[in-house]
């Protein structure tokens, strides 16, 4: 499991932002399996990011944009997702126990596989 420093995470987010505007100049954030427990990602733009099986327990994602992000199997116990944008995010198998989802936008979010 990878644990990033604040500076490493800042650079990943910066590169992801470039990717969102021009995939030729940046890289999609791949934080799959990373330990981001307790990280302050308030207002972060993680739309389309890869966060499968990431550990986001107690993370602060207030007003973060996670639209279209892959959060498959993510561990988000006690995470603050208040006012976060989770539209079209893949939340299959994600653990959202005690997570704060107040005022979060969940339009089109996927929580389980349709048969």
VMD Tcl script that draws the C-alpha trace (Angstrom):
set ca {
  {0.00 0.00 0.00}
  {1.42 3.35 -1.05}
  {1.36 6.33 1.31}
  {1.97 9.71 -0.35}
  {3.42 12.82 1.23}
  {1.41 16.04 0.94}
  {3.84 17.27 -1.71}
  {3.60 14.06 -3.77}
  {-0.18 14.21 -3.58}
  {-0.15 17.89 -4.60}
  {1.92 17.02 -7.69}
  {-0.37 14.11 -8.61}
  {-3.40 16.42 -8.36}
  {-1.65 19.08 -10.44}
  {-0.78 16.53 -13.15}
  {-4.36 15.21 -13.06}
  {-5.72 18.72 -13.55}
  {-3.53 19.08 -16.64}
  {-4.84 15.72 -17.90}
  {-8.43 16.90 -17.47}
  {-7.80 19.84 -19.77}
  {-5.44 18.10 -22.20}
  {-4.66 14.37 -21.88}
  {-1.49 14.96 -23.93}
  {0.07 17.17 -21.24}
  {-0.90 15.47 -17.99}
  {-1.66 12.11 -16.46}
  {-4.82 10.70 -14.96}
  {-4.46 10.35 -11.19}
  {-4.00 6.70 -10.34}
  {-4.35 6.39 -6.58}
  {-5.66 2.83 -6.60}
  {-4.79 1.03 -3.40}
  {-3.18 4.16 -1.94}
  {-3.46 4.99 1.75}
  {-5.07 8.42 1.82}
  {-6.61 7.95 5.26}
  {-7.12 11.30 6.95}
  {-5.90 13.26 3.91}
  {-7.38 16.72 3.35}
  {-8.63 16.67 -0.22}
  {-11.17 19.45 0.22}
  {-12.12 21.05 -3.10}
  {-9.82 18.66 -5.01}
  {-10.70 17.91 -8.62}
  {-10.47 14.14 -8.83}
  {-13.05 13.76 -11.59}
  {-12.27 10.65 -13.60}
  {-9.52 9.59 -11.19}
  {-8.65 5.97 -10.42}
  {-9.23 5.36 -6.70}
  {-10.19 1.69 -6.66}
  {-9.41 0.00 -3.35}
  {-7.97 3.26 -1.98}
  {-8.04 3.83 1.77}
  {-9.87 7.11 2.36}
  {-10.95 6.41 5.93}
  {-11.50 9.73 7.70}
  {-10.39 11.69 4.62}
  {-11.78 15.17 4.10}
  {-13.33 15.36 0.64}
  {-15.61 18.33 1.34}
  {-16.66 19.90 -1.98}
  {-14.31 17.58 -3.90}
  {-15.21 16.71 -7.49}
  {-15.20 12.92 -7.82}
  {-17.53 12.78 -10.80}
  {-16.80 9.77 -12.96}
  {-14.11 8.57 -10.54}
  {-13.55 4.86 -10.02}
  {-13.98 4.24 -6.29}
  {-14.60 0.51 -6.65}
  {-13.91 -1.17 -3.30}
  {-12.67 2.06 -1.73}
  {-12.53 2.20 2.06}
  {-14.25 5.45 3.02}
  {-15.31 4.85 6.62}
  {-15.90 8.18 8.35}
  {-14.91 10.20 5.29}
  {-16.30 13.72 4.97}
  {-17.93 13.84 1.54}
  {-20.23 16.75 2.37}
  {-21.09 18.77 -0.74}
  {-18.88 16.47 -2.84}
  {-19.75 15.75 -6.45}
  {-19.99 12.00 -7.03}
  {-22.04 12.08 -10.22}
  {-21.48 8.94 -12.32}
  {-18.83 7.68 -9.88}
  {-18.30 3.94 -9.52}
  {-18.91 3.16 -5.84}
  {-19.44 -0.60 -6.22}
  {-18.20 -2.34 -3.12}
  {-17.13 0.93 -1.48}
  {-17.42 1.08 2.31}
  {-19.17 4.33 3.18}
  {-19.90 3.46 6.82}
  {-20.28 6.63 8.91}
  {-19.33 8.77 5.90}
  {-20.84 12.26 5.78}
  {-22.69 12.54 2.47}
  {-24.76 15.59 3.38}
  {-25.49 17.75 0.34}
  {-23.39 15.41 -1.84}
  {-24.44 15.05 -5.47}
  {-24.85 11.37 -6.38}
  {-26.67 11.57 -9.72}
  {-25.88 8.48 -11.76}
  {-23.51 7.05 -9.13}
  {-23.21 3.27 -9.31}
  {-23.46 1.40 -6.02}
  {-23.99 -2.15 -7.25}
  {-23.91 -4.12 -10.47}
  {-27.22 -4.26 -12.30}
  {-28.26 -7.73 -13.41}
}
mol new
graphics top color blue
foreach p $ca { graphics top sphere $p radius 0.5 }
foreach p [lrange $ca 0 end-1] q [lrange $ca 1 end] { graphics top cylinder $p $q radius 0.2 }
display resetview
